[in-house]
Amino acid sequence: MSKRTGPGFTLVELLVVISIIALLMAILLPALGKAREQAKMIACLSNLKQWGVVAATFAEGNNGYLWSGGANQYATTKGYTGFWWLSELKVKDQDWKNNKIWFCPSAKKPIYNEDGSSSGAISHFSAWGIESQASLKDTLTNLQLPQLGQNGISGSYGINGYALNRHSPGVSFPNDWRTLDIKGGSDIPLFLEAIRYDGWPIATDPAPADVSTAWNGTTGDMGRYALNRHRGFTDVLFFDGHVRKVGVKELWTLKWHRTFDTANKWTKAGIAKKTSSDKWPNWIIGYPDY
């Protein structure tokens, strides 16, 4: 038998060490990935908490009412229907380039550039915008909307449109919350992770087949919030000021507006209302039901 003649590893010993390192990496990498995701979610929840402060501060100086999207009252007379609550933010709150609370750490890249051209494919990890005077000039020609900040507006959160104190000539919005002073606010979403800056979901909205469908709103506005950024969960700020992670399918159980059916066909409580054609898309089907 040959004997070792000096210091060092034999080939067998080296292979054993490599195998042990590979095994440890296989065990540790998922844990490190979970830790990174947990850190992103905590930062995301912190940002949403700050949006709660922004909303409460605005309401305090506005007789208790939230943004109205009043800038669009002029736009409505010109044929543009929408509620541009973003234009009512203070300039310092609009500045997404210098205000980190606009973005979830998992979704920092805007879908469009400042001039309105595409910046790449849309995904669950995309941010909406950049909305700027330049990018909107063709759609909103001569609408005289307030300046959207020096850098335009972009982000990865959106408001629950029913929270707004909306006004439009000849139109009533009886289901809107309008103010934060609401009983049962712990079940009412105020700000959420989103692919658009606002939306008005209804209980029958299905989950979108993909993010492009959600962006275009072809299957309803719930898709703007039903995003898989955190392994089957999303982050939500509620009317009472608390924040927590919410299962993607759990979104259908929240009290979006005053008469929203929280026992609709997409929930466990409303399963009897489901028909054979009511099916979850593949990307969401494996997540827990609520």
C-alpha positions in Angstrom: 0.0 0.0 0.0 1.2 3.5 -0.9 1.7 5.9 2.0 1.1 9.6 2.1 4.5 11.3 1.7 3.6 14.8 2.7 0.9 17.2 3.8 -2.3 17.6 1.7 -5.5 15.8 0.9 -6.0 12.6 -0.9 -8.5 12.6 -3.8 -11.1 10.7 -1.7 -10.8 13.3 1.1 -11.1 16.1 -1.4 -14.3 14.6 -2.9 -15.7 14.1 0.6 -15.1 17.8 1.5 -16.7 19.0 -1.8 -19.7 16.8 -1.2 -20.1 18.2 2.3 -19.9 21.8 1.0 -22.4 21.0 -1.7 -24.8 19.5 0.9 -24.5 22.5 3.2 -25.1 24.9 0.3 -28.2 23.0 -0.7 -29.5 23.3 2.9 -28.6 26.9 3.4 -29.5 28.6 0.1 -33.3 28.2 0.4 -33.0 29.6 4.0 -30.9 32.6 2.7 -33.5 33.1 -0.1 -36.3 33.1 2.5 -34.4 35.5 4.7 -33.9 37.9 1.8 -37.6 37.7 0.9 -38.5 38.3 4.5 -36.3 41.4 4.6 -38.0 42.8 1.4 -41.4 42.1 2.8 -40.6 43.9 6.0 -39.3 46.9 4.0 -42.4 46.8 1.9 -44.7 46.8 4.9 -42.8 49.7 6.3 -43.3 51.7 3.1 -47.1 51.0 3.2 -47.1 52.2 6.9 -45.7 55.5 5.7 -48.4 55.8 3.1 -50.8 55.5 6.0 -49.2 58.5 7.5 -49.5 60.4 4.2 -53.2 59.6 4.0 -53.9 60.5 7.6 -52.0 63.8 7.3 -54.0 64.7 4.2 -57.3 63.8 5.7 -56.5 65.8 8.9 -56.1 68.9 6.8 -59.1 68.1 4.6 -62.0 67.9 7.1 -61.4 64.2 7.6 -61.8 63.3 3.9 -59.3 61.6 1.6 -58.2 62.6 -1.9 -61.1 63.4 -4.3 -59.2 63.2 -7.6 -60.6 66.7 -8.0 -58.1 67.5 -10.6 -60.1 65.4 -13.0 -63.3 67.4 -12.6 -61.9 69.6 -15.3 -60.7 66.6 -17.3 -64.2 65.1 -17.1 -65.7 68.1 -18.9 -63.2 67.4 -21.6 -64.2 63.8 -22.0 -61.5 62.1 -19.8 -63.1 60.1 -17.0 -60.8 59.2 -14.1 -59.8 60.3 -10.7 -56.2 61.5 -10.7 -55.7 61.5 -6.9 -51.9 61.5 -7.5 -52.1 65.1 -8.7 -53.3 66.1 -5.2 -50.2 64.9 -3.5 -47.7 67.4 -2.2 -44.8 67.9 -4.5 -42.4 66.2 -2.0 -44.7 63.2 -1.8 -44.8 63.0 -5.6 -41.0 62.7 -6.0 -40.5 59.0 -6.4 -36.9 59.4 -7.3 -36.1 60.8 -3.8 -39.0 59.2 -1.8 -38.3 55.5 -1.3 -41.8 54.7 0.0 -43.1 54.6 -3.6 -41.5 51.2 -4.3 -41.6 47.7 -2.8 -38.0 46.4 -2.9 -39.3 43.5 -5.1 -40.8 45.8 -7.7 -38.6 48.8 -8.5 -38.5 49.0 -12.4 -41.2 51.2 -14.0 -43.0 49.8 -17.0 -42.5 53.0 -19.0 -39.8 55.6 -19.4 -40.4 59.3 -18.8 -41.4 59.8 -22.5 -44.0 57.0 -22.3 -42.0 54.4 -24.2 -41.9 50.8 -23.0 -38.9 49.9 -20.7 -39.4 46.1 -21.0 -41.8 43.3 -20.4 -44.5 43.6 -17.7 -44.3 41.1 -14.8 -45.5 40.8 -11.2 -42.3 42.6 -10.3 -42.9 45.6 -12.4 -43.7 49.1 -11.1 -46.3 51.3 -12.8 -45.4 54.5 -14.5 -43.4 56.6 -15.2 -46.4 58.9 -15.5 -45.2 62.4 -16.6 -46.5 65.4 -18.5 -44.5 64.1 -21.5 -45.9 60.5 -21.3 -49.5 61.7 -21.0 -49.5 64.5 -23.5 -51.1 62.5 -26.3 -53.8 61.0 -24.1 -54.6 64.1 -22.0 -54.0 66.8 -24.6 -54.9 70.3 -23.2 -56.5 68.8 -20.0 -54.4 71.2 -17.9 -53.8 68.6 -15.1 -51.5 69.8 -12.3 -47.8 69.3 -12.7 -47.0 65.7 -11.8 -43.7 66.5 -10.1 -40.4 67.2 -11.7 -39.7 63.5 -12.3 -43.2 62.3 -13.1 -44.8 59.7 -10.9 -44.0 56.0 -10.6 -44.4 53.3 -7.9 -45.4 49.7 -7.0 -48.4 50.5 -4.7 -51.9 51.6 -5.5 -54.8 53.0 -3.6 -58.2 51.3 -3.2 -60.2 53.5 -5.5 -63.3 53.2 -3.3 -61.3 55.0 -0.5 -61.4 58.3 -2.5 -63.9 61.1 -1.9 -64.9 61.1 -5.5 -66.9 63.9 -7.1 -68.2 64.1 -10.7 -71.1 66.1 -12.1 -74.3 64.1 -12.1 -72.7 61.0 -10.7 -73.1 59.5 -7.2 -70.7 57.1 -5.6 -72.6 55.7 -2.6 -70.2 52.8 -2.0 -67.1 55.0 -1.5 -65.6 55.2 2.0 -64.3 58.8 1.5 -62.9 59.1 5.1 -60.6 57.0 7.3 -63.1 57.4 10.2 -64.8 54.1 9.5 -65.8 51.3 11.9 -64.3 47.9 11.0 -61.4 49.6 9.3 -59.2 46.5 10.0 -60.8 44.7 7.0 -60.8 47.6 4.6 -57.8 47.9 2.3 -56.4 51.4 1.8 -53.1 50.9 0.0 -51.8 47.7 -1.6 -49.1 46.4 -3.8 -50.4 47.1 -7.3 -49.6 47.2 -11.0 -51.7 50.4 -11.3 -52.0 53.4 -9.1 -55.7 52.8 -8.3 -58.5 50.4 -9.1 -62.1 49.6 -8.3 -62.4 45.8 -7.9 -65.8 44.1 -7.8 -66.6 40.7 -6.2 -67.0 38.9 -9.4 -63.6 39.9 -10.9 -61.6 36.8 -11.7 -57.8 36.5 -11.2 -56.1 37.6 -14.4 -54.4 35.0 -16.6 -51.3 37.2 -16.7 -50.0 40.6 -15.7 -50.6 42.1 -19.1 -54.3 41.3 -18.7 -54.2 42.9 -15.3 -52.6 46.1 -16.6 -55.2 46.4 -19.4 -58.1 45.7 -17.0 -59.8 43.3 -19.4 -60.8 41.0 -16.5 -61.6 43.7 -13.9 -59.6 45.7 -11.5 -58.9 43.0 -8.9 -56.1 41.9 -11.1 -54.3 45.2 -10.5 -53.7 44.0 -6.9 -53.5 40.2 -7.3 -49.8 40.0 -7.7 -47.4 37.2 -6.8 -44.5 39.3 -5.5 -44.0 37.4 -2.2 -44.5 33.7 -2.9 -48.3 33.7 -2.8 -48.6 36.8 -0.6 -49.0 40.5 -1.0 -48.7 43.4 1.4 -51.7 45.6 2.4 -52.2 48.8 4.5 -55.7 48.8 6.1 -57.9 51.8 7.1 -57.1 51.4 10.8 -53.4 51.9 10.0 -52.2 48.4 10.5 -50.2 46.5 7.8 -49.8 42.8 7.2 -49.1 40.3 4.5 -52.3 38.9 2.8 -52.7 35.8 0.8 -53.2 36.6 -2.9 -56.6 34.8 -2.9 -57.4 36.5 0.4 -57.9 39.8 -1.5 -61.4 38.6 -2.5 -62.4 38.4 1.2 -61.5 42.1 2.0 -64.2 44.8 2.3 -63.2 46.9 -0.7 -66.4 49.0 -0.6 -69.5 49.4 1.5 -71.5 46.7 -0.2 -68.7 44.4 -1.4 -69.7 40.7 -1.1 -67.0 39.2 1.1 -68.6 35.8 0.6 -68.3 35.8 -3.1 -67.7 32.9 -5.4 -63.9 33.1 -5.2 -64.0 32.6 -1.4 -64.5 29.5 0.8 -67.7 31.0 2.1 -69.1 31.5 -1.4 -67.9 28.3 -3.0 -71.6 27.3 -3.7 -71.9 30.3 -6.0 -69.1 29.0 -8.3 -69.9 27.4 -11.7 -67.8 25.0 -13.7 -66.4 27.9 -15.7 -65.1 29.7 -12.6 -61.5 28.6 -12.4 -58.3 30.0 -11.0 -55.4 30.6 -13.5 -52.5 28.2 -13.2 -50.2 30.8 -11.5 -52.5 31.2 -8.6 -54.4 27.9 -8.4 -51.9 26.2 -5.9 -52.1 29.0 -3.3 -54.3 28.7 -0.2 -58.0 29.5 -0.4 -59.7 31.9 2.1 
